[in-house]
Amino acid sequence: MGIGDKISNKAEELGGKAKEAAGDATDNERLQAEGQADQASGQTKQAGEHVKDAAGDVKDAFK
């Protein structure tokens, strides 16, 4: 996965933070929960990217 995927994952996380904040401001529990879910999804995808990067680094070290 490339830089575009990393940017997309970070954008998803940041969008989730904004959605959660909007839910907090309006007392909308559904919006808060959606924001938290979006953040978790973005963070999970980012963690996967880090694992892929680390695996590539290990592979390159043994060349």
Secondary structure, 3 states (H helix, E strand, C coil): CCHHHHHHHHHHHHHHHHHHHHHHHHCCHHHHHHHHHHHHHHHHHHHHHHHHHHHHHHHHHCC
